[in-house]
Amino acid sequence: MPDLVVGVDGGNSKTDLVLADTEGRLLAWVRGDGTRPHREGMQVTTERLAHLGRRALSTAGLQAGTPVAVGAYFLANVDQRAQERSALSGLAQLGVAERVLVHNDTLAVLQAGAPEGWGVAVVSGAGINAAAVHPQGRSARFLSLGDITGDWGGGLAVARAGLGAAVRAGDGRGPATGLRRELPGHFGLPSVEAVALAVSKGEIPVVALHGLAPLVFATAADGDAVARGIVVRLGDEIVAMVTALLRRLRLLRTPTPVVLGGGTLQNGQVMLHDHIRDRLAAEAPWAESRVLDVPPVAGAVAAALHATGAPADVRQRLRRTIAGMRPPSTVHHDAPADADADRQVGHSRPIS
């Protein structure tokens, strides 16, 4: 009987978990809350991940406690070695798998998009981060603590910048922009000022502003100069991260895969990608940028399979399966470990 593996891509806003076997068959794909140990604590985070794993077993028609050989967890907001060790310890104690691997979620993008096994990966989802791996195994990353470490980017930053620019246009501090017209309707409110007040009062959660990002991109695509400036800023930040990592690993003059993943980079934003490509051509001409063509969880489960010794054709088979499937449509808000683990939510495929 083939062994089971779990691959997990934990983002700021959602976590995808794929349960598969070592013959490359996808058994379940479930989606839960994002990984936010910096706000909710590592114990809550690991318990939710364990619960999500039990939900995947249930979805696949397997009993809770069915052994999993390897679990590969690639988690947002686990940016430092100490955090990785803490997550690894918590997950191991919860018995999620016989062997547990923990890395930052940027490396899931690299695993999924660079079959070479090395290069640079950028994740721009709700937030932003990047990491790089040298062909000889050395790595480089960022401290990634937000504003205090100079970080800007991702869908939430784009949305907040768009809202701020729209307010400034109304009070005279900034140039006119169509964002004033386009943004309020997302929340059913009459003005961007009303949106800002609702956020300040806690009536709209800050994280809900992420939904404004597609409107900023659409307004930019229509030619709005202010919105275009925000998109250009995001592209500049991504190029700055890539070139910094290449420089630190002495790869600026080496043909190097650069994998772009996450919601704001995998949604066909032509203007953003054109700007990134042009800037990289000027500043890092040896960089070989590519947009990830599968969900990042494909990289996580590939890492789990690799750890079992599964051959490359098995990993490619599962990658093709994931690429051809529609991800779970909604985030299921997973309760802590003592909640009911038998609700069957997500995608499943029978063991064949």
N, C-alpha and C positions, 0 to 999 in steps of 0.2 A: 504494500500500500504506500503511495507517495506521501511524503511529509507535507505539512502545511506551513505556509509562510504568511506574514503580514507585512504590508508596506503602508506607511502613514506619512501623509503630507499635511502638516499642521500649519495653517496660515493664521493671520490676525483675525479674520472674520469667519473662517470655516476650516474644518479638518476633514480630509478624505482618507478613508481606510479601505484598502483592498486586501481581501483574503484570497489566496491562491494556493495551488499545490506545486510540487516540484516537477511536475510534468507540463507546467505552463498553462494550466486551466484556471480561469477566473471563477471563483466560487461566490463571492459577494463583494459589493462595493457600497459602502455606507458613508454618510456625511453627518458630522456633528459640529459642535461649537469650535471656535478658534482656540488656539493655545496662547493663554495670556498669564503665564506664571508670575510675571512682574506685578500684575494687579490682583490676581486671585490666589497666588501661592502655588508652589509646586505640587503639594499634596492634592489639591482640588484638580489640578491639570492632569496628573497621572491617573487619578481615579476616574476622571471622565474618559481618558484614553482607554483604560481597561474596560470600562463599560461599553465603549464603542466597539472594542474587539469582541466582547461577548454578544453584542447585537449582530455583528457580522457572522459569528458562528450560528446564531439562531436563524438569521436570514438564509444561510446556506443549508439549513436543516440539520445542523450538527449540535450535539449537546454542549452545554457550558462545561468548561474544563477539558474539552478535547485538546490534546497537546498541539502546540504550535512550535515548530523547530526554531524558527528565527523571526524576530520582529524588528524591522528597521524603521525607526522613528525619526523623521526629519521635521523639526519643530521651529516655528517662528518664536521669537523672543527667548530663545535659548541660544544666546550669542557668545557666551563665554565658557571656557573649559569647566569652570566650577559648576555652572548651570547644567552643562551636559552630564557631569558626574552625578549631580543631584537627581536629574530626570532618570538617568540610568539606574540609580539605586532604587528610586521609587517604583519604577516599572518592574524591575527585577523582583522586588519584594511582593508586588501584586501578582506575580506569576504569569505575566502576559505571554511569555515565550521562554523556551529553554535557553535561548541566547538572545540578548537584546543589544541593538545598536542604536545610538543616539547621535544625531548631528543637527546642525542648523538647517532650516528648510531651503536655503539657497542651494545646498549641495544636492537636493533632490532634483532641482532644475538641471544641474550639471550632469547628474547621472542619467537623466532622461534624454538630454539633448546632445551629449558629447560622447559617442561610443568610444572615443579615444581614452576616456577615463580621466582627462585632465582639461584644464582651460579655465575660463572665467564664466561665472553665472551671475545674472542680475535678476532679482525678483522685485517686480513692482506690482504689488496687489493693493491692498488697503494702505500698506506702508511700503518701505523700500529697503533693500539690503543687497549686498553682493559679496562674493567670495571667490577665491581662485585657488587652483591646485596646479603645482608645477609637474612636469612629466616625471621628475624624480621623487615626487611625493611631498615636497614642501608645500605649505599652504599660507594664505594671507587672507585676512578678513578685517572687518571694521568693528570698533567698539559698539556702535549702533545703540546708543542710549537716547536717541531723539535729538531735540533741540540743543541739549547741553553738549552733545558731541558733533554738532554741526550738520545733522541729518535733515534732509528735506526731500520729499518725493512720495510717490504712490498716489493712489486714488483719493485718499482722505486729504492729503496736502493739496492736491489739485482742486478738490471741491472747496476747501476752506479758502484757498487763494481766489477762486472764482467768486465766492460769496463776498469776501472782503473787497474785491475790486468793484463788485456791483454796488456795495454800500458806498464806497468812496466816490463812485461816479454820481451818486445821488446827492451827496453832501458837499460836492465841489472840490474834493481833494484829488480826484482822479479823472481820467478821460472818460467820455461816454462809451458805453458798451451794451451790446445786446443781452448780456448776462442779466441785466436788471429785468428784462422781459421774460427770459427763458427759465430762470431758476425757481421762482416762487411757486409755480404750478406743481412742481414735484411734490410739495407738501400741502397743496391745496390752500395756500395762503396768498394774500393779495400783493405782497411786496417782499423784497429781500430784507427790508428792515424788520418786518414781522417775523421772518424766518430767524434772523439774528436774535431778536428778543425771545423767541420761543426756545432757542438753544440756551440762551443765558439763564432762563428760568427752569431749565431741565425738562421742558415739555417736549422737546426734540432731543434725543440723545446725540452727543457729538458724533458717535460712530455712524449714526444714520445719515450724516452729511455725505458719506461716501457715495450715496446714490446720486449726488449732483455731478460727479465726475464725468459720466457720459454726456451730460448736457454741456459741460465746458468743452469737451472734445468736439461735439457737434457744432457748437457755436464757433469754435476755431476753424473748423472745416468750411464753414460758411463765409469765412473771411474776416471775422471780427478781430481787430488788432489786439485788443486786450486779452481775449481768450487765447489767441495765437501766442502771445508772449508767455502765458502760463505753460502752454505745451512746450514751447522752446526751452523754458527754464527746466522742465522735467527732463527733456532730452539732454541738456547741458549737464545736469546732475548725474545722469546715467553714464555719460561719456567720461565725466570726471572720475567716477568710481572705477570704471573699467581701466582707464589709463593709469590711475594710481596703483591698482593691483598689478597690472602688467609691469609697471616700473619697479615695484617692490620685489617682484619675482624675477626681474631681469628678462622679461619676455617681450619687450617692445619690438625687438628685431627678430622674433621667432613667429612663424605662422601659428596662430593660437585661436582655437574655437572660442567664441564669445556667445553664450546662450542667453537669450532674452526670454524671460517667463513671467507669469503672473497676469492678473486680470487686465492691467492697463497696457501690457505689452503683447498679449495674445488675442486682442480683440480687433485686429485689423486697422489700427490707427495709422493711416498712411503718412500723414504729415509728421507724426512723431518719429516713425521709422526712417523716413527720408532724412530728417534732421540728424538722427543718430548716425546713420550711414555716412552722411557728408562730413560730420565732425570727426568720426573715427578715421575716415580716409585721410583727413588732414593731420590728425594727431597720433594715430596708431595704425598706419597703413597695412601692417602685417596682421592685424586683427581680422578674424573671419566671423562676422556676426551672423547669427541665424536666430529666427524666432522659433521657440519651442512649438512643436506640432502635436504634442500630446499633453494631457494634464500632468503636472509634476509628480503625482502619485505613481506614475509609471516608473519614474526613477527610483522611488523609494522601494517599490516591490522588486525592481531589478536588483537593487543592492541586497535585499533579503535573499533572493534566489542565488546571487553570486556567492553569498556567505555559506550556502549549503553545498556549493560545488556544482550547481546546475549549469549545463553548458550554454553557450551563447545562443544557440538556436531556440532553446526553451525560453530564454529571456526575451528574444525577439518575437516569439509567438505570442507571449503575454502582452508585450508592448503593442502589437498589432490589434489584439483584442480590445485593449483599453482605448486605443485610438479610434476604433470603430464603434464604441459605445457612447451613449449619452450619459454624462455624469448625473448623479442624483440631483433632482431639481431644487430641493430645499434643504436647509440646514435643520436637522433634528436636534433639539436642545437636550443634550444628554444630562441626566441626573447623576449624582455621585454613585459610588460603587454599590450601594445597597438598594438602588432602584430596580424596578422590574426589567430584566434583561431579555425578556422574551418577545418584545414587540418587534415585528418583522417589518423593518423600514429599509428601503434602499433597493439596489439592484441585486439580483441573485441569478446564478446559472447553475443548473444541476451538475453534480459530479458525473462525468461520463467516462 
